[in-house]
Amino acid sequence: MVGVGGMLGGLCRFQLGKMISERASTVFPVGTFIINITGAVLLGMLTSVNAGDRIYMALGDGFLGAFTTFSTFMYEGFHLFQDDEKLNAFVYVLGSLFLGILGFAAGYEAGRFL
């Protein structure tokens, strides 16, 4: 369940990230930013609906675990600092953390109404 969800989540992240990056001409890693915040909202929703262990493993641990990516987040944040894009780096890192937590909470509340 986790492997199948992870495969699909990773493929979706790759395609969506590529599509967003092609349309955005900026040094800011907008693709990973949008994907991670969206994943946080979706995980909040999934958590609130108590979908069951198997569904959670496939969607939460598998799909959303592979769809969102901490390693790419760290890589891109590090390179923004390294490339002397300090303002973009701070906005990216702090914005991702703040909006990720806020997105999870919003998704959780939205999921309670489903």
N, C-alpha and C positions, 0 to 999 in steps of 0.2 A: 504493500500500500504506500509506504513512504517512498520507495524507489520509483514507482510509477508517477506519483505526484511530483516528486523531485525532478524527474525527467521533463515532465510537462511544464513545470514552473520555470526550470532553467531555460527551456526553449522559448517560452513566452518572454522571459526577461531579456534574452538575447535579441529577439526580433523587435520587441517594443523599444528597447534601449537603442538599437540601431536606427529605428524609424525616427525616434525623437531626436537623436544626435544629428541625423542628416538634415533635419529641419531647423535645428537651433545652431546658429553660428556664434558660439560663445565659448570662452574657456571654462565657464561654470559647468560642472557636470550635471546638467539638467535632467538627463535621462535617468541616471541612478537616483537622483533626488526625488523625482516624481514616482518612480517605481517603488522606492523604499517607503515613502509616505503612503502611497496607495496600498501597499502590502500591510502597513501598520493598521490602516482603517479596516481592511478586510479581515485581518487577524482579530481585531477587536470585535467585529461583528460575529465572526465564527465562534469566538470564545463565549459571547453572551447568549448564543442560541442553544448551547449544550447539545451539539449535534451527535454526540456519541463518540466513543474511542476510535473506532475504525475510520469514521469520516474525518475526525480531527487529525488522526495520523496521516491520512492521505492529503488532506487540504492544508492543515496547519503546519505540521512538521515537514511534509513532503513538498507540496506545491508552493506554499508561501515561504517556506524555509529556503527553497531554491530561487523563488521569484525575487525575494529581497536578498541583499548581499552585503554583509558587513565587510568582507575582504575588499570588495571593489570600493566601498565607501572610504575605507582607510587608505587605499592606494591613491584614489583621486584626491582626497584631502591632503595627503602627504605631498603629492606632486604640485598642488596649488601653493603650498608653503614653499616648496623647493624652487618653484618658478617665480617666486617673489610676487605671488598673487594673494597676499596676506588677507586683504579684505574679503575677497571671494572665498578664501579658505575658512575664515571665521564664520562667514554667513552660511557656508555649506555645512560645516561641522555642527555649529550651534543650532542652525535652522533645522537640520535633519533630526537632531535630538529632540528639540522642543516640539516641532511639528509631528514627529513620530509619536511622541507620548500623547500629544493633543489629538492626533488622528486616531490612535488606538482607543482613547477614551470616547471620542465622538462615534467611532464605529461600534464600540460596546453599547453605548446608549441607543444608537440607531437599531442595532440588532435586538435589543430588548423589546422594541415595538413591532418586530416582524412576527 
